[in-house]
Amino acid sequence: MEIKELHFEEIDSTSSFIKRNWTSLPPFAFVSSSFQKEGRGRNDRKWLSEKGSSLLFSLLIKDHPLLNYGPFLSLPSAVSISKFLEKEGVEGVSIKWPNDIYIHGKKVAGILLEGSLPDYLIIGIGINLNQPSFEGEYRRPPTSIFLETGKKVDVSSFKDGLFQAIMETFLKEDMKECCLSYFKTHDFLLGKRGYQGKDKKEGTFLGVDKDFNLLFKLGNEILTLSSGEVSAIEII
C-alpha cells in the first residue's frame, strides 16, 4: 500500500493543502506542519497553537472500503489517538463524541472531517503537545501533554508512532468492534446531563449504539443522534 508523508514548517492549513492536491496524492497521505496560519476546528473555529508546540496534520483517504464508513471515521481516529496517549503514559484520557480527546476533562486534541464523498475524505487533527500555557477564552479548558505530565514530547517521534497507530486501526478487519469496545470505557459524556443542537434540549447521555450514534435520553424518549454538536454540562 502506498503511503505518502509530507511535512511543512509553515502552511495555511494541512487540510487546505490536501484539498488543492488530492487528485495527485496516493490513497493514503499524511500531511503535517509545525505551524498552521489558518488552522481551524469544528464550525470554523480557529485552532491556535504556538509554532512547533503541537502536532498538526491531516490524513487523506481515497481507499474506497474506508470511505464507505464516511463520517464514522472520526471515532476510530479519536480511539487511535487516545490509545496512543495511554501507551505514552498519559492518564485520564477520554473521548467526547464525536471528535474531541480530553485529559482529565480538558481538551488536548480535536478532529475535523472534510471532503467530497465518495471521492475522498480528509481527517484533520490537532494535538497540543508541548504548549506551556493558553491565552484567550475557550468553551472547554485546553491542555497539553506537557501540562498534564510535566514532560516534553519529541514531536517527530510522537508523530511517527501516531501515524503508525492510526493506520493499524484503519486496516483492522474488526475495526468497528475494537473501537466500540474501547470507546465505551472512555466515553466522556456517559451519564452526564447536557444539551444538544440549537434548541438546547436538556437530557442525559446514555452512550452510543453499535453504529457509534449517540444515545440521548430526553424525558421518556431516547433520541439517536448521528451528527450535530453536543456540549456537556454538570451532572445534576
C-alpha positions in Angstrom: 0.0 0.0 0.0 1.4 3.4 -1.0 1.5 5.9 1.9 3.0 9.3 1.4 4.2 11.6 4.2 4.7 15.4 3.7 5.9 17.9 6.3 5.9 21.7 6.1 7.4 24.2 8.6 4.6 26.6 7.9 1.4 26.3 5.8 -2.1 27.9 5.6 -3.6 24.5 6.7 -2.8 20.9 6.0 -6.4 20.2 5.1 -6.4 23.1 2.6 -3.2 21.7 1.0 -4.8 18.3 0.6 -8.0 19.8 -0.9 -5.8 21.5 -3.6 -3.8 18.4 -4.3 -5.9 15.4 -3.5 -6.0 14.1 -7.1 -2.2 13.8 -7.3 -1.8 12.2 -3.9 -1.9 8.4 -3.2 -4.8 6.7 -1.4 -3.2 7.5 2.0 -1.3 10.7 2.6 -0.2 12.2 5.9 0.5 16.0 5.7 1.9 17.7 8.8 3.1 21.1 9.7 4.9 22.8 12.5 2.6 25.8 12.2 -0.7 26.5 10.5 -1.6 30.1 9.7 -5.2 29.2 9.1 -5.8 26.1 11.3 -9.4 25.6 12.1 -11.7 23.3 14.1 -15.4 22.4 14.1 -17.8 25.1 12.9 -14.9 27.2 11.5 -13.4 27.9 14.9 -9.7 28.8 14.8 -7.2 26.3 16.1 -4.4 28.4 17.7 -1.1 27.0 18.8 2.5 28.1 19.3 4.8 27.2 16.5 6.4 23.7 17.0 4.5 23.0 20.2 1.7 20.9 18.6 1.2 18.1 16.2 -0.9 19.4 13.3 -1.7 17.1 10.4 -4.3 15.9 8.0 -4.8 12.4 6.6 -6.1 11.9 3.1 -8.2 8.8 2.4 -9.1 7.7 -1.1 -9.3 4.0 -0.1 -12.9 3.1 -1.0 -13.6 0.5 1.7 -12.7 3.1 4.3 -14.6 5.8 2.5 -17.7 3.7 3.0 -17.5 4.5 6.7 -17.8 8.2 5.9 -18.1 10.5 9.0 -17.9 7.4 11.2 -14.1 7.6 10.8 -13.9 10.4 13.3 -14.3 8.0 16.2 -11.7 5.4 15.1 -9.4 8.4 14.7 -10.1 9.5 18.3 -9.7 6.0 19.6 -6.3 5.7 17.8 -5.1 8.9 19.4 -6.4 8.0 22.9 -4.8 4.6 22.8 -1.5 6.1 21.7 -1.7 8.7 24.5 -2.2 5.9 27.1 0.6 3.9 25.6 2.8 7.0 26.1 1.9 7.0 29.8 -0.8 9.7 29.7 -3.6 9.1 32.3 -7.2 10.4 32.5 -7.8 10.2 28.7 -11.4 10.3 27.5 -13.3 10.9 24.2 -16.1 13.4 23.8 -18.4 12.2 21.0 -17.6 12.5 18.2 -14.3 14.3 17.7 -12.5 15.6 20.8 -10.0 14.0 23.1 -9.7 15.1 26.7 -7.2 14.6 29.5 -8.8 15.0 33.0 -11.7 16.9 31.4 -9.5 19.3 29.4 -9.3 19.3 25.6 -6.0 18.1 24.3 -6.9 17.2 20.7 -9.6 17.8 18.1 -10.6 16.2 14.9 -12.3 17.7 11.8 -13.6 15.7 8.8 -13.9 17.3 5.4 -14.0 16.1 1.8 -16.2 15.2 -1.1 -17.6 11.7 -0.8 -17.4 9.2 -2.5 -14.1 10.6 -3.9 -12.0 11.5 -0.8 -12.1 12.3 2.8 -9.7 14.5 4.9 -9.2 13.9 8.6 -7.7 17.0 10.2 -6.1 16.5 13.6 -4.5 18.9 16.1 -2.9 17.7 19.3 -1.4 20.0 21.9 2.0 18.5 22.9 4.4 21.0 24.5 2.4 24.2 24.8 3.1 25.6 28.3 0.0 27.9 28.5 -3.1 29.0 26.7 -4.4 32.5 26.3 -7.9 33.6 25.5 -11.3 32.2 26.2 -12.3 28.6 25.4 -15.6 26.7 25.6 -13.7 23.8 27.2 -10.4 24.4 29.1 -7.4 23.3 26.9 -4.4 21.5 28.0 -1.3 19.9 26.6 0.6 16.7 27.2 3.4 18.7 28.8 1.0 20.4 31.2 -0.5 17.1 32.2 2.7 15.1 32.5 5.4 17.7 33.1 7.4 16.0 30.3 8.4 17.5 26.9 7.3 15.4 23.9 9.6 14.7 21.0 7.3 15.8 18.2 8.9 13.8 15.4 8.9 10.6 17.3 5.3 11.1 18.6 4.2 11.8 15.0 5.8 8.6 13.6 4.2 6.5 16.3 0.8 8.0 16.0 0.8 7.7 12.2 1.5 4.0 12.6 -1.2 3.6 15.2 -3.8 5.2 13.1 -3.0 3.1 10.1 -3.0 -0.1 12.2 -6.5 0.8 13.4 -7.9 1.7 10.0 -6.6 -1.6 8.5 -8.1 -3.9 11.1 -10.8 -6.2 9.8 -12.7 -5.7 13.0 -12.0 -2.0 13.3 -15.6 -1.0 14.2 -15.9 -3.6 17.0 -12.5 -2.9 18.5 -13.1 0.9 18.5 -16.6 0.5 20.0 -15.3 -1.6 22.9 -12.6 0.9 23.7 -14.9 3.9 23.4 -17.4 2.6 25.8 -14.8 2.6 28.6 -13.5 6.1 27.6 -16.8 7.9 26.9 -16.6 11.5 28.4 -20.3 12.1 28.0 -21.7 8.9 29.5 -24.1 9.7 32.3 -23.8 13.4 32.1 -26.6 15.9 31.8 -26.3 18.0 28.7 -27.9 19.7 25.7 -28.0 19.0 22.0 -28.5 21.2 19.0 -29.7 24.8 18.6 -32.8 24.1 20.6 -30.6 23.1 23.6 -32.8 20.2 24.6 -31.6 19.0 28.0 -31.3 15.4 28.7 -28.9 12.6 29.7 -26.2 11.0 27.6 -26.5 7.2 27.6 -23.5 6.2 25.5 -23.5 5.1 21.8 -25.2 2.3 19.8 -23.4 -0.3 17.6 -23.0 2.3 14.8 -21.5 5.0 17.1 -24.7 7.1 17.1 -25.1 9.0 20.3 -28.0 7.9 22.6 -29.6 10.9 24.4 -32.5 10.5 26.8 -35.0 13.3 26.7 -37.8 12.7 29.2 -39.1 9.3 28.5 -37.7 9.3 24.9 -34.3 8.1 23.7 -33.0 10.0 20.7 -30.4 8.6 18.4 -28.0 11.4 17.2 -25.8 10.8 14.3 -24.4 14.3 13.9 -24.6 17.8 15.4 -22.7 19.5 18.1 -23.1 18.2 21.7 -22.0 20.0 24.8 -21.8 18.5 28.2 -22.9 20.3 31.4 -22.5 19.3 35.0 -24.4 16.2 36.3 -27.5 17.4 38.1 
